[in-house]
Amino acid sequence: MSSVPTWTRLLAVPFGLALLWQTACVCGPGPNVGGYEDESKDPPKSLEGIKFVESEKGAPELIGCADGQREGFGDITKHKRVAGCLARWQGVKSLRDKPTGAACGDDGEVCPVPADACAPGWHICGMDGKNTDLKNNTSARACEKEAGPGKFVAAMSHGQTDELCPPPPTAATDFPCFESGICSEPVCCGDDCQFGKCRDAVWRGKTKISLGKAEGCGAVTSERNGGVICCFDGPGDPVDPNAAATPPVEPTGGEAVADSAAPAGASGAPAGAPAEGSSVPPEGLTAPVGAGKAAAKTTKTTTKTP
């Protein structure tokens, strides 16, 4: 028989469980429910005062944000399949809450859930737990250098399990959406994202997060994590639904043939001269420069939250 007293063995059980709990990744302070007046709760950085660089406005299906304007990845011609969308919502929400279809955003209504900030045909990147959702739509350099000011988060924690740090992920790895703890913080793009201890979630050694273990992927506030990364659903690039297709002009009957066969200057003008009312410049001159110039980007500063 063992010489260790029974009371000693009984005390060892809860002590061992306590040690196991301390080594788990999800041992953070828990979801924020009453504000972060106590900074020991390790909150993420606030978005208040950030001067976001906005894109031009357009059809939500093309822009990627439900309110028709981006606050991240503002160059739409360069970043066609990924958008940074700023939104507001009440209380604590999960980045994987199913969208309700409400049209909302920082320029519109308060969102019921973060996913509603993405336009129809778009979703928060990482909703399926796969890092390929970001890999296939943007790059590590664009995520860090071209998303712009602020933070835009994906719907995946940067840790795979409750181990620190796990092996590099594979294509088969499913990332969770923890509520809090040192592995819980969501993957992040933007100037205000930071490196944590684990940096391999999406891009080996180059994956940044919204640092602050009190708000994991499953429990975020719009005050501190109100920017989300939206990815396009379908193949190819999104198309502007308001852009009317120009039908091809086809000659019909003998009238078109007669017009095409008319000799130069048949209208009375000298051969080679533009017809009356034509906008074609005379030979040797060029048209004014500047047509088709893209709309200038604007900036916006967040000053308050609901």
C-alpha positions in Angstrom: 0.0 0.0 0.0 1.0 3.6 -0.6 2.6 5.4 2.4 1.2 8.8 1.2 -1.8 9.8 3.3 -5.2 10.0 1.6 -5.7 13.7 2.4 -2.4 14.5 0.6 -3.4 12.6 -2.5 -6.8 14.4 -2.5 -5.1 17.8 -2.3 -2.8 16.9 -5.2 -5.8 16.6 -7.6 -7.0 20.2 -7.6 -3.4 21.4 -7.5 -2.7 19.5 -10.7 -5.8 20.8 -12.4 -4.8 24.3 -11.5 -1.4 23.8 -13.2 -3.1 22.4 -16.3 -5.5 25.4 -16.5 -2.6 27.8 -16.3 -0.9 26.3 -19.3 -4.1 26.5 -21.5 -4.4 29.3 -24.0 -8.0 30.2 -23.1 -7.1 31.2 -19.6 -7.6 34.9 -20.3 -9.8 37.4 -18.4 -13.0 36.4 -20.3 -15.1 38.4 -22.6 -15.5 42.1 -21.9 -18.9 42.8 -20.4 -18.4 45.9 -18.4 -15.8 48.1 -20.1 -12.1 48.2 -19.7 -11.5 50.8 -16.9 -9.2 48.2 -15.4 -6.3 48.0 -17.8 -5.1 44.8 -16.3 -7.8 43.1 -18.3 -5.4 43.5 -21.3 -7.8 45.2 -23.8 -6.9 45.7 -27.4 -6.1 49.2 -28.7 -9.1 51.4 -29.3 -9.9 52.7 -32.8 -10.9 56.1 -31.5 -9.0 58.9 -33.3 -7.8 56.7 -36.2 -7.7 58.6 -39.5 -8.9 55.9 -41.9 -8.2 56.3 -45.6 -11.5 55.8 -47.4 -12.2 54.6 -50.9 -14.6 56.2 -53.3 -18.2 55.2 -52.9 -19.9 52.7 -55.1 -22.2 49.7 -55.3 -21.7 47.6 -52.2 -21.4 44.4 -54.3 -18.3 46.0 -55.9 -16.8 47.8 -52.9 -17.2 44.9 -50.5 -18.7 46.9 -47.6 -22.4 47.0 -46.9 -22.5 50.8 -46.7 -20.7 51.2 -50.1 -17.4 52.6 -48.9 -14.1 51.0 -47.7 -12.0 52.2 -44.8 -9.2 49.6 -45.5 -7.6 48.3 -48.7 -8.9 51.6 -50.2 -7.3 51.1 -53.6 -10.2 49.2 -55.2 -8.4 48.6 -58.5 -5.5 47.0 -56.7 -7.4 45.1 -54.0 -10.4 43.8 -55.8 -11.2 40.7 -53.7 -10.5 42.0 -50.2 -11.9 45.1 -48.3 -11.6 46.7 -44.9 -15.0 47.7 -43.6 -15.6 49.7 -40.4 -18.8 49.2 -38.5 -20.5 49.7 -35.2 -22.4 47.1 -33.1 -23.7 46.9 -29.5 -21.9 45.0 -26.8 -19.7 41.9 -27.4 -20.1 39.9 -30.6 -18.4 36.9 -32.2 -16.8 37.5 -35.6 -18.4 34.3 -36.7 -22.0 35.3 -35.8 -24.1 34.6 -38.9 -25.0 37.7 -40.9 -28.6 38.9 -40.7 -28.6 40.7 -44.1 -29.0 44.1 -42.5 -27.4 47.0 -44.5 -25.2 48.7 -42.0 -21.7 50.2 -41.4 -20.0 53.3 -40.0 -21.8 55.4 -42.5 -25.2 53.8 -41.9 -27.1 51.8 -39.3 -25.6 50.0 -36.3 -24.9 46.4 -37.3 -26.7 43.5 -35.6 -23.5 41.4 -36.0 -20.0 42.2 -37.4 -20.5 40.0 -40.5 -23.3 42.4 -41.6 -20.6 45.0 -42.4 -19.7 42.9 -45.5 -21.7 43.5 -48.6 -23.9 40.8 -50.2 -21.6 38.3 -51.9 -18.8 39.0 -49.4 -18.0 37.5 -46.0 -15.6 38.1 -43.1 -12.3 36.4 -44.1 -11.6 33.2 -42.1 -15.3 32.4 -41.3 -14.6 28.8 -42.3 -11.5 28.5 -40.1 -9.2 28.2 -43.1 -6.2 30.5 -43.5 -6.4 30.1 -47.3 -9.3 32.5 -47.3 -6.8 35.3 -46.7 -3.9 33.7 -48.6 -5.9 33.5 -51.8 -7.2 37.1 -51.6 -4.3 39.2 -50.3 -0.6 38.9 -49.3 1.4 39.4 -46.2 2.9 42.6 -47.6 -0.5 44.1 -48.6 -2.0 43.1 -45.2 0.8 45.0 -43.3 1.6 47.8 -45.7 -1.4 48.5 -47.9 -4.5 48.0 -45.7 -4.0 51.5 -44.3 -4.5 53.1 -40.8 -6.4 51.2 -38.1 -7.1 47.5 -37.6 -9.2 45.1 -39.7 -9.7 41.6 -38.2 -10.5 38.2 -39.6 -12.9 35.7 -38.1 -10.2 33.4 -36.9 -8.0 33.2 -33.8 -4.3 33.1 -34.6 -3.8 30.0 -32.4 -4.9 26.6 -33.6 -5.3 25.0 -30.2 -4.7 25.8 -26.5 -1.0 25.2 -27.0 1.6 27.9 -27.3 2.9 27.9 -30.0 1.5 25.1 -32.1 3.3 23.8 -35.3 2.9 25.8 -38.5 -0.6 25.2 -40.0 -1.3 23.1 -43.0 -4.1 23.4 -45.6 -6.2 21.0 -43.5 -5.9 23.1 -40.3 -9.1 24.5 -38.9 -8.6 27.6 -36.8 -11.0 28.2 -33.9 -12.6 31.4 -32.7 -11.7 31.6 -29.0 -13.3 34.2 -26.8 -10.2 35.2 -24.8 -6.7 34.1 -24.0 -3.2 34.4 -25.5 -4.1 32.3 -28.6 -7.5 33.9 -29.1 -6.7 37.3 -30.7 -7.9 37.5 -34.3 -5.6 37.8 -37.3 -5.3 41.4 -38.3 -4.4 43.6 -41.3 -3.6 47.3 -41.0 -1.1 49.8 -39.6 -2.2 49.3 -36.0 -1.9 45.5 -36.0 1.0 44.0 -34.0 3.0 40.8 -33.7 2.1 38.3 -31.0 4.2 35.3 -29.9 2.7 33.1 -32.5 3.2 34.5 -36.1 2.5 31.6 -38.4 -1.3 31.5 -38.6 -1.6 32.7 -42.2 1.9 33.8 -43.4 4.9 32.1 -41.9 6.5 34.4 -39.4 4.5 37.4 -40.8 1.0 37.2 -39.4 -0.1 40.1 -37.2 -3.0 40.2 -34.7 -5.2 42.7 -32.8 -3.1 42.4 -29.7 -4.9 42.2 -26.4 -6.1 38.9 -25.1 -9.3 40.2 -23.5 -11.0 40.3 -26.9 -10.6 37.1 -28.9 -12.2 36.3 -32.2 -15.3 35.1 -30.4 -15.9 38.2 -28.2 -15.1 41.6 -29.8 -16.4 45.1 -29.4 -16.7 47.7 -32.2 -14.8 50.2 -30.1 -11.6 48.2 -30.3 -12.2 45.7 -33.1 -14.8 47.4 -35.3 -12.9 47.0 -38.5 -13.4 43.7 -40.3 -11.7 42.1 -43.4 -14.2 41.1 -46.0 -13.4 38.6 -48.8 -15.3 38.1 -52.0 -17.3 34.9 -52.3 -17.1 33.9 -55.9 -14.5 33.2 -58.5 -12.8 36.0 -60.5 -13.3 39.7 -59.5 -16.5 41.4 -58.4 -18.5 43.3 -61.0 -20.3 46.6 -60.6 -24.0 45.7 -61.0 -24.8 49.3 -62.1 -22.4 49.2 -65.0 -24.5 48.9 -68.2 -23.0 46.7 -70.9 -22.4 48.5 -74.2 -24.0 46.4 -77.0 -21.9 46.0 -80.1 -22.9 48.2 -83.1 -23.6 46.1 -86.2 -24.3 47.6 -89.6 -27.9 47.0 -90.9 -29.1 47.0 -94.5 -27.7 49.0 -97.4 -27.7 52.3 -95.6 -24.7 51.3 -93.5 -22.8 50.0 -96.5 -23.5 53.2 -98.4 -22.3 55.3 -95.5 -19.1 53.3 -95.2 -18.5 53.7 -98.9 -18.9 57.4 -99.0 -15.8 59.2 -100.3 -13.8 61.4 -98.0 -15.1 64.9 -97.9 -18.6 63.8 -99.2 -20.2 66.0 -96.6 -18.5 69.1 -98.1 -15.5 69.2 -95.7 -12.0 68.8 -97.1 -10.6 65.2 -97.2 -9.1 64.3 -93.8 -10.9 67.1 -91.9 -13.2 66.3 -89.0 -16.9 66.4 -89.7 -18.9 69.4 -88.5 -19.5 69.2 -84.7 -16.9 66.4 -84.3 -14.8 66.4 -81.1 -11.8 64.9 -82.9 -8.9 67.4 -82.7 -7.1 68.6 -85.9 -4.1 66.7 -87.1 -1.0 67.4 -84.9 -3.0 68.2 -81.8 -4.0 65.9 -78.9 -7.0 65.7 -76.6 -6.8 67.3 -73.1 -5.2 65.1 -70.5 -7.1 64.0 -67.3 -10.2 62.2 -68.6 -11.1 59.2 -66.5 -9.1 60.2 -63.5 -10.1 58.2 -60.4 -11.8 59.9 -57.6 -9.6 61.2 -54.8 -9.5 59.3 -51.6 -10.7 60.9 -48.4 -9.9 60.4 -44.7 -12.2 59.8 -41.8 -11.5 60.0 -38.1 -13.5 57.9 -35.6 -14.6 60.0 -32.7 -17.3 58.0 -30.9 -18.9 54.6 -30.6 -22.5 53.7 -29.6 
